[in-house]
Amino acid sequence: MSTPPRLRTGAVSVTFGRNRVLRDVGFEVGAGEIHALIGQNGSGKSTLVKVLTGLYVPEPGATVEVDGVPLRLPVRPLEARASGVAVVHQSLGLVGEATVLENMRVGRLRAGRLSRRIHWEHERAQAARMFDRLEHHVPLDTPVHRLSEEDRATVAIARAMQDTPPGGGLIIFDESTRALSRRSLEHFYEMLDGVVRAGTSALLISHRLEEVADVADRVTVLRDGELVEAGLPVTRRGEGELARLMLGRNLAGLSSGGGHARPQDTPAVELTGVAGSRLDGAGVRIAPGEIVGVTGLADSGYQDLPYVLAGVERARGGTLVVAGNPVDLAQFSPMAAIDAGIALVPGDRERAGLAMDQSVAENAALPRTGGRGSRLAPIRRRAELAGLAPWLDRLELSPRDPHAVVSRLSGGNQQKVVLAKWLARAPKVLALHEPTQAVDIGARETIVAAVKDAAAAGCAVLVASGDENELSMLCDRILVFRDGRVSGELTGSPGPDEIVAAVFSSTDRRPLRGHNEERGLVP
Ligand SMILES: Nc1ncnc2c1ncn2[C@@H]1O[C@H](COP(=O)(O)OP(=O)(O)OP(=O)(O)O)[C@@H](O)[C@H]1O
């Protein structure tokens, strides 16, 4: 008798109101494989994960089996956990302020039956065992936000492994790796390779198709809630082919670099001597039409710059000159930034100021700068909606409805709302933090084109990113940060390898995982 797959789903359908978001989804994940689940924003990936973990109830007729044993539906979260299914959420899903030990053991702490006291020695031993299994050790008493990015990735895997029996179980990574830099990704997959070689399975959800092509053994593709492919071997399938399967069309080739710079002009924006929690004398000058990237190691401070430029993060000191007017950064505010024509697209939606219980259109109208009660408000509102609609079309918002409530949109679609809102306002300066992080490859193409169009029209663009592919697609010039200030500059539309080499001071860009044939895992 052949061994059953690690996970098998059958006829999983989910409907919200009149919207059927999953339709008869049946697929299998084998033992010891990395299985990727890909699809455009809103195609139903997270909904499927939420069915597997018991957050959403599938329609009658669905089946979910782990190692051939059917789970009762709707899935009971504790039963899923007991059968060896673990989930790592977006951006590793760790609590920064809590220690490694607390992150490892939260939800699992056991108090003595009589004393009601927690046996910390037992908890430490349990946590340490996982790091032994991974052969990587991380200090248990350090708060997670003080760890290196690589160590944080180790903790996320170790934490999930607690629910999987040695050599068994399934870890679901729901966009967990999306904020990791190249070097941390290499480390992450080195560890995960060891875990799956021992027999544990991984279900990987990621919009980085280059990563999927590098590391996955097989791929399942969802389009509009339906299966397009189930368990297709990934061997020798490049990013382009995966994109075609996902989008149902060919992806136009993306040119790299901005190419619209007019550096002889007086700068549209200039930051000097910026001091903040992680910044220490940083400075950037951006000409009208120029797209400048800032990058570096995770703790180098470059990520703070868009927020300082948009007045969202108060700097301790430094000067901003925008359109020839100097401003003391210690006195700067978000409203002053908006008035100066500076727009911010943050990296995570929590910082994006989305009003989750309001519609897409209502969010696009926020914040209003003055004239709230004016008789002209309805006219302005209609004009705003008219300006927004083409952007919602261009970014393929799903559902394409300006009246949809934001909390009901998928994560990537929420990100698109923030982008559409600011792009529709034709800002003078755009401050972007990982602008394509949560969006699918089709929308990434559109966003890159839209940012370049904005630059061509004279907008000065700052892009903070740890993703060398994103930087290479967008930027004319890249500043590399170290210890809170600029330590190097790459000009002439640098490529991804050059960027990684500059950030890590080494030219060694290892493959994320050996080829499928080498791993001997492809049937
Ligand atoms: N609680 C809900 N109520 C109503 N609609 C919902 C709810 N949750 C999700 N949806 C809808 O279900 C569809 C699928 O969403 P889902 O989050 O599964 O997409 P996804 O493939 O994970 O997208 P992304 O890549 O953007 O994260 C979307 O159209 C979304 O608007």
The ligand as an ORCA input file, in Angstrom:
! r2SCAN-3c Opt
* xyz 0 1
  N     -13.618     37.850      5.918
  C     -13.855     38.083      4.626
  N     -15.033     38.608      4.212
  C     -15.283     38.834      2.902
  N     -14.403     38.590      1.911
  C     -13.215     38.077      2.256
  C     -12.867     37.799      3.631
  N     -11.607     37.298      3.667
  C     -11.180     37.261      2.374
  N     -12.150     37.710      1.544
  C     -12.052     37.796      0.065
  O     -11.601     36.538     -0.387
  C     -10.756     36.700     -1.537
  C      -9.482     35.913     -1.315
  O      -8.702     36.536     -0.292
  P      -7.350     35.916      0.260
  O      -6.952     36.736      1.441
  O      -7.519     34.459      0.447
  O      -6.383     36.190     -0.969
  P      -4.806     35.905     -1.114
  O      -4.645     35.018     -2.321
  O      -4.244     35.411      0.166
  O      -4.281     37.353     -1.482
  P      -2.916     38.179     -1.092
  O      -1.846     37.662     -1.979
  O      -3.275     39.578     -1.444
  O      -2.670     37.983      0.377
  C     -10.552     38.192     -1.722
  O     -11.395     38.630     -2.765
  C     -10.995     38.788     -0.410
  O     -11.541     40.066     -0.630
*
